[in-house]
Amino acid sequence: MNCTGVVAQRAVNDMIEAIIEELREEGGFTLPSFGTFTVCETKARQAVNPRTGEPVEVSAGRTVRFKASPGLKQAV
């Protein structure tokens, strides 16, 4: 691929924005031969502050999970 760093950075940023938009709208995104990103709900839970040892409450929320495709796993 013959392009400048600026052009490459712009392409990567555009792709990331498209993935984020798809995750927000559809809850998932598959990039063939790479893997699948899925939005998952997390439950509220108790955790421990590693510095103080104090218990802290972690609120419910959403996170993104990634599952690599078999081709990506084999390549790595």
Distance bins in CASP14 RR format, pairs under 12 A and 6 or more apart:
PFRMAT RR
TARGET T0000
AUTHOR 0000-0000-0000
RMODE 2
METHOD distances of the structure
MODEL  1
1 7 0 0 0 0 1 0 0 0 0 0 0
1 8 1 0 0 1 0 0 0 0 0 0 0
1 11 0 0 0 0 1 0 0 0 0 0 0
2 8 0 0 0 0 0 1 0 0 0 0 0
3 9 0 0 0 0 1 0 0 0 0 0 0
3 10 0 0 0 0 1 0 0 0 0 0 0
3 11 1 0 0 1 0 0 0 0 0 0 0
3 12 0 0 0 0 0 1 0 0 0 0 0
4 10 0 0 0 0 1 0 0 0 0 0 0
4 11 0 0 0 0 0 1 0 0 0 0 0
5 11 0 0 0 0 1 0 0 0 0 0 0
5 12 0 0 0 0 1 0 0 0 0 0 0
5 13 0 0 0 0 0 1 0 0 0 0 0
6 12 0 0 0 0 0 1 0 0 0 0 0
6 13 0 0 0 0 0 1 0 0 0 0 0
7 13 0 0 0 0 0 1 0 0 0 0 0
7 14 0 0 0 0 0 1 0 0 0 0 0
8 14 0 0 0 0 0 1 0 0 0 0 0
8 15 0 0 0 0 0 1 0 0 0 0 0
9 15 0 0 0 0 0 1 0 0 0 0 0
9 16 0 0 0 0 0 1 0 0 0 0 0
10 16 0 0 0 0 0 1 0 0 0 0 0
10 17 0 0 0 0 0 1 0 0 0 0 0
11 17 0 0 0 0 0 1 0 0 0 0 0
11 18 0 0 0 0 0 1 0 0 0 0 0
12 18 0 0 0 0 0 1 0 0 0 0 0
12 19 0 0 0 0 0 1 0 0 0 0 0
13 19 0 0 0 0 0 1 0 0 0 0 0
13 20 0 0 0 0 0 1 0 0 0 0 0
14 20 0 0 0 0 0 1 0 0 0 0 0
14 21 0 0 0 0 0 1 0 0 0 0 0
15 21 0 0 0 0 0 1 0 0 0 0 0
15 22 0 0 0 0 0 1 0 0 0 0 0
15 29 0 0 0 0 0 1 0 0 0 0 0
15 31 0 0 0 0 1 0 0 0 0 0 0
15 34 0 0 0 0 0 1 0 0 0 0 0
16 22 0 0 0 0 0 1 0 0 0 0 0
16 23 0 0 0 0 0 1 0 0 0 0 0
16 29 0 0 0 0 0 1 0 0 0 0 0
16 31 0 0 0 0 0 1 0 0 0 0 0
16 37 0 0 0 0 0 1 0 0 0 0 0
16 64 0 0 0 0 0 1 0 0 0 0 0
17 23 0 0 0 0 0 1 0 0 0 0 0
17 24 0 0 0 0 0 1 0 0 0 0 0
17 29 0 0 0 0 0 1 0 0 0 0 0
18 24 0 0 0 0 0 1 0 0 0 0 0
18 25 0 0 0 0 0 1 0 0 0 0 0
18 26 0 0 0 0 0 1 0 0 0 0 0
18 29 0 0 0 0 1 0 0 0 0 0 0
18 31 0 0 0 0 0 1 0 0 0 0 0
18 37 0 0 0 0 0 1 0 0 0 0 0
19 25 0 0 0 0 0 1 0 0 0 0 0
19 26 0 0 0 0 0 1 0 0 0 0 0
19 27 0 0 0 0 0 1 0 0 0 0 0
19 28 0 0 0 0 1 0 0 0 0 0 0
19 29 1 0 1 0 0 0 0 0 0 0 0
19 30 0 0 0 0 0 1 0 0 0 0 0
19 31 1 0 0 1 0 0 0 0 0 0 0
19 34 0 0 0 0 0 1 0 0 0 0 0
19 35 0 0 0 0 0 1 0 0 0 0 0
19 36 0 0 0 0 0 1 0 0 0 0 0
19 37 1 0 0 1 0 0 0 0 0 0 0
19 38 0 0 0 0 0 1 0 0 0 0 0
19 39 0 0 0 0 0 1 0 0 0 0 0
19 64 0 0 0 0 1 0 0 0 0 0 0
19 66 0 0 0 0 0 1 0 0 0 0 0
20 26 0 0 0 0 0 1 0 0 0 0 0
20 27 0 0 0 0 0 1 0 0 0 0 0
20 28 0 0 0 0 0 1 0 0 0 0 0
20 29 0 0 0 0 1 0 0 0 0 0 0
20 37 0 0 0 0 1 0 0 0 0 0 0
20 39 0 0 0 0 0 1 0 0 0 0 0
20 64 0 0 0 0 1 0 0 0 0 0 0
21 27 0 0 0 0 0 1 0 0 0 0 0
21 28 0 0 0 0 0 1 0 0 0 0 0
21 29 0 0 0 0 1 0 0 0 0 0 0
21 37 0 0 0 0 0 1 0 0 0 0 0
22 28 1 0 0 1 0 0 0 0 0 0 0
22 29 1 0 1 0 0 0 0 0 0 0 0
22 30 0 0 0 0 1 0 0 0 0 0 0
22 31 0 0 0 0 0 1 0 0 0 0 0
22 36 0 0 0 0 0 1 0 0 0 0 0
22 37 0 0 0 0 1 0 0 0 0 0 0
22 38 0 0 0 0 0 1 0 0 0 0 0
22 39 0 0 0 0 0 1 0 0 0 0 0
22 64 0 0 0 0 0 1 0 0 0 0 0
23 29 1 0 1 0 0 0 0 0 0 0 0
23 30 0 0 0 0 0 1 0 0 0 0 0
23 31 0 0 0 0 0 1 0 0 0 0 0
23 36 0 0 0 0 0 1 0 0 0 0 0
23 37 1 0 0 1 0 0 0 0 0 0 0
23 38 0 0 0 0 1 0 0 0 0 0 0
23 39 1 0 1 0 0 0 0 0 0 0 0
23 40 0 0 0 0 0 1 0 0 0 0 0
23 62 0 0 0 0 1 0 0 0 0 0 0
23 63 0 0 0 0 0 1 0 0 0 0 0
23 64 1 0 0 1 0 0 0 0 0 0 0
23 65 0 0 0 0 0 1 0 0 0 0 0
23 66 0 0 0 0 0 1 0 0 0 0 0
24 37 0 0 0 0 0 1 0 0 0 0 0
24 39 0 0 0 0 1 0 0 0 0 0 0
24 62 0 0 0 0 1 0 0 0 0 0 0
24 64 0 0 0 0 0 1 0 0 0 0 0
25 39 0 0 0 0 0 1 0 0 0 0 0
26 36 0 0 0 0 0 1 0 0 0 0 0
26 37 0 0 0 0 0 1 0 0 0 0 0
26 38 0 0 0 0 1 0 0 0 0 0 0
26 39 0 0 0 0 1 0 0 0 0 0 0
27 36 0 0 0 0 0 1 0 0 0 0 0
27 37 0 0 0 0 1 0 0 0 0 0 0
27 38 1 0 0 1 0 0 0 0 0 0 0
27 39 1 0 1 0 0 0 0 0 0 0 0
27 40 0 0 0 0 1 0 0 0 0 0 0
27 41 0 0 0 0 0 1 0 0 0 0 0
27 62 0 0 0 0 1 0 0 0 0 0 0
27 63 0 0 0 0 0 1 0 0 0 0 0
27 64 0 0 0 0 1 0 0 0 0 0 0
27 65 0 0 0 0 0 1 0 0 0 0 0
28 35 0 0 0 0 0 1 0 0 0 0 0
28 36 1 0 0 1 0 0 0 0 0 0 0
28 37 1 0 1 0 0 0 0 0 0 0 0
28 38 1 0 1 0 0 0 0 0 0 0 0
28 39 1 0 1 0 0 0 0 0 0 0 0
28 40 0 0 0 0 1 0 0 0 0 0 0
28 62 0 0 0 0 0 1 0 0 0 0 0
28 64 0 0 0 0 1 0 0 0 0 0 0
28 65 0 0 0 0 1 0 0 0 0 0 0
28 66 0 0 0 0 0 1 0 0 0 0 0
28 67 0 0 0 0 0 1 0 0 0 0 0
29 35 0 0 0 0 1 0 0 0 0 0 0
29 36 1 0 0 1 0 0 0 0 0 0 0
29 37 1 0 1 0 0 0 0 0 0 0 0
29 38 0 0 0 0 1 0 0 0 0 0 0
29 39 0 0 0 0 1 0 0 0 0 0 0
29 64 0 0 0 0 1 0 0 0 0 0 0
29 65 0 0 0 0 0 1 0 0 0 0 0
29 66 0 0 0 0 1 0 0 0 0 0 0
29 67 0 0 0 0 0 1 0 0 0 0 0
30 36 1 0 1 0 0 0 0 0 0 0 0
30 37 1 0 0 1 0 0 0 0 0 0 0
30 38 0 0 0 0 1 0 0 0 0 0 0
30 66 0 0 0 0 0 1 0 0 0 0 0
30 67 0 0 0 0 1 0 0 0 0 0 0
30 68 0 0 0 0 0 1 0 0 0 0 0
30 69 0 0 0 0 1 0 0 0 0 0 0
31 37 1 0 0 1 0 0 0 0 0 0 0
31 66 0 0 0 0 1 0 0 0 0 0 0
31 67 0 0 0 0 0 1 0 0 0 0 0
31 68 0 0 0 0 0 1 0 0 0 0 0
31 69 0 0 0 0 1 0 0 0 0 0 0
31 71 0 0 0 0 0 1 0 0 0 0 0
31 72 0 0 0 0 1 0 0 0 0 0 0
32 69 1 0 0 1 0 0 0 0 0 0 0
32 70 0 0 0 0 0 1 0 0 0 0 0
32 71 0 0 0 0 0 1 0 0 0 0 0
32 72 0 0 0 0 0 1 0 0 0 0 0
33 68 0 0 0 0 0 1 0 0 0 0 0
33 69 1 0 1 0 0 0 0 0 0 0 0
33 70 0 0 0 0 1 0 0 0 0 0 0
33 71 1 0 0 1 0 0 0 0 0 0 0
33 72 1 0 0 1 0 0 0 0 0 0 0
33 73 0 0 0 0 0 1 0 0 0 0 0
33 74 0 0 0 0 0 1 0 0 0 0 0
33 75 0 0 0 0 1 0 0 0 0 0 0
34 66 0 0 0 0 1 0 0 0 0 0 0
34 67 0 0 0 0 0 1 0 0 0 0 0
34 68 1 0 0 1 0 0 0 0 0 0 0
34 69 1 0 1 0 0 0 0 0 0 0 0
34 70 0 0 0 0 0 1 0 0 0 0 0
34 71 0 0 0 0 1 0 0 0 0 0 0
34 72 1 0 1 0 0 0 0 0 0 0 0
34 73 0 0 0 0 0 1 0 0 0 0 0
34 75 0 0 0 0 1 0 0 0 0 0 0
34 76 0 0 0 0 0 1 0 0 0 0 0
35 65 0 0 0 0 0 1 0 0 0 0 0
35 66 1 0 0 1 0 0 0 0 0 0 0
35 67 1 0 0 1 0 0 0 0 0 0 0
35 68 1 0 1 0 0 0 0 0 0 0 0
35 69 1 0 1 0 0 0 0 0 0 0 0
35 70 0 0 0 0 1 0 0 0 0 0 0
35 71 0 0 0 0 1 0 0 0 0 0 0
35 72 1 0 0 1 0 0 0 0 0 0 0
35 73 0 0 0 0 1 0 0 0 0 0 0
35 75 0 0 0 0 0 1 0 0 0 0 0
36 64 0 0 0 0 0 1 0 0 0 0 0
36 65 0 0 0 0 1 0 0 0 0 0 0
36 66 1 0 0 1 0 0 0 0 0 0 0
36 67 1 0 1 0 0 0 0 0 0 0 0
36 68 0 0 0 0 1 0 0 0 0 0 0
36 69 1 0 0 1 0 0 0 0 0 0 0
36 70 0 0 0 0 0 1 0 0 0 0 0
36 72 0 0 0 0 0 1 0 0 0 0 0
37 63 0 0 0 0 0 1 0 0 0 0 0
37 64 1 0 1 0 0 0 0 0 0 0 0
37 65 1 0 0 1 0 0 0 0 0 0 0
37 66 1 0 1 0 0 0 0 0 0 0 0
37 67 0 0 0 0 1 0 0 0 0 0 0
37 68 0 0 0 0 0 1 0 0 0 0 0
37 69 0 0 0 0 0 1 0 0 0 0 0
38 62 0 0 0 0 0 1 0 0 0 0 0
38 63 0 0 0 0 1 0 0 0 0 0 0
38 64 1 0 0 1 0 0 0 0 0 0 0
38 65 1 0 1 0 0 0 0 0 0 0 0
38 66 1 0 0 1 0 0 0 0 0 0 0
38 67 1 0 0 1 0 0 0 0 0 0 0
39 61 0 0 0 0 0 1 0 0 0 0 0
39 62 1 0 1 0 0 0 0 0 0 0 0
39 63 1 0 0 1 0 0 0 0 0 0 0
39 64 1 0 1 0 0 0 0 0 0 0 0
39 65 1 0 0 1 0 0 0 0 0 0 0
39 66 0 0 0 0 0 1 0 0 0 0 0
40 60 0 0 0 0 0 1 0 0 0 0 0
40 61 0 0 0 0 1 0 0 0 0 0 0
40 62 1 0 0 1 0 0 0 0 0 0 0
40 63 1 0 1 0 0 0 0 0 0 0 0
40 64 1 0 0 1 0 0 0 0 0 0 0
40 65 1 0 1 0 0 0 0 0 0 0 0
40 66 0 0 0 0 0 1 0 0 0 0 0
40 67 0 0 0 0 0 1 0 0 0 0 0
41 59 0 0 0 0 0 1 0 0 0 0 0
41 60 1 0 0 1 0 0 0 0 0 0 0
41 61 1 0 0 1 0 0 0 0 0 0 0
41 62 1 0 1 0 0 0 0 0 0 0 0
41 63 0 0 0 0 1 0 0 0 0 0 0
41 64 0 0 0 0 0 1 0 0 0 0 0
41 65 0 0 0 0 0 1 0 0 0 0 0
42 58 0 0 0 0 1 0 0 0 0 0 0
42 59 0 0 0 0 1 0 0 0 0 0 0
42 60 1 0 0 1 0 0 0 0 0 0 0
42 61 1 0 1 0 0 0 0 0 0 0 0
42 62 1 0 0 1 0 0 0 0 0 0 0
42 63 1 0 1 0 0 0 0 0 0 0 0
42 64 0 0 0 0 0 1 0 0 0 0 0
42 65 0 0 0 0 0 1 0 0 0 0 0
43 57 0 0 0 0 0 1 0 0 0 0 0
43 58 0 0 0 0 1 0 0 0 0 0 0
43 59 0 0 0 0 1 0 0 0 0 0 0
43 60 1 0 1 0 0 0 0 0 0 0 0
43 61 0 0 0 0 1 0 0 0 0 0 0
43 62 0 0 0 0 0 1 0 0 0 0 0
43 63 0 0 0 0 0 1 0 0 0 0 0
44 56 0 0 0 0 0 1 0 0 0 0 0
44 57 1 0 0 1 0 0 0 0 0 0 0
44 58 1 0 0 1 0 0 0 0 0 0 0
44 59 1 0 1 0 0 0 0 0 0 0 0
44 60 1 0 1 0 0 0 0 0 0 0 0
44 61 0 0 0 0 1 0 0 0 0 0 0
45 55 0 0 0 0 0 1 0 0 0 0 0
45 56 0 0 0 0 1 0 0 0 0 0 0
45 57 1 0 0 1 0 0 0 0 0 0 0
45 58 1 0 1 0 0 0 0 0 0 0 0
45 59 0 0 0 0 1 0 0 0 0 0 0
45 60 0 0 0 0 1 0 0 0 0 0 0
45 61 0 0 0 0 0 1 0 0 0 0 0
46 53 0 0 0 0 0 1 0 0 0 0 0
46 54 0 0 0 0 0 1 0 0 0 0 0
46 55 1 0 1 0 0 0 0 0 0 0 0
46 56 1 0 0 1 0 0 0 0 0 0 0
46 57 1 0 0 1 0 0 0 0 0 0 0
46 58 1 0 0 1 0 0 0 0 0 0 0
46 59 0 0 0 0 0 1 0 0 0 0 0
47 53 0 0 0 0 1 0 0 0 0 0 0
47 54 0 0 0 0 1 0 0 0 0 0 0
47 55 1 0 0 1 0 0 0 0 0 0 0
47 56 1 0 1 0 0 0 0 0 0 0 0
47 57 1 0 0 1 0 0 0 0 0 0 0
47 58 1 0 1 0 0 0 0 0 0 0 0
47 59 0 0 0 0 0 1 0 0 0 0 0
48 54 1 0 0 1 0 0 0 0 0 0 0
48 55 1 0 1 0 0 0 0 0 0 0 0
48 56 1 0 0 1 0 0 0 0 0 0 0
48 57 0 0 0 0 0 1 0 0 0 0 0
48 58 0 0 0 0 0 1 0 0 0 0 0
49 55 1 0 0 1 0 0 0 0 0 0 0
49 56 1 0 1 0 0 0 0 0 0 0 0
49 57 0 0 0 0 0 1 0 0 0 0 0
49 58 0 0 0 0 0 1 0 0 0 0 0
50 56 0 0 0 0 0 1 0 0 0 0 0
66 72 0 0 0 0 0 1 0 0 0 0 0
66 73 0 0 0 0 0 1 0 0 0 0 0
67 73 0 0 0 0 1 0 0 0 0 0 0
68 74 0 0 0 0 1 0 0 0 0 0 0
68 75 0 0 0 0 1 0 0 0 0 0 0
68 76 1 0 0 1 0 0 0 0 0 0 0
69 75 0 0 0 0 1 0 0 0 0 0 0
69 76 0 0 0 0 0 1 0 0 0 0 0
70 76 0 0 0 0 0 1 0 0 0 0 0
END
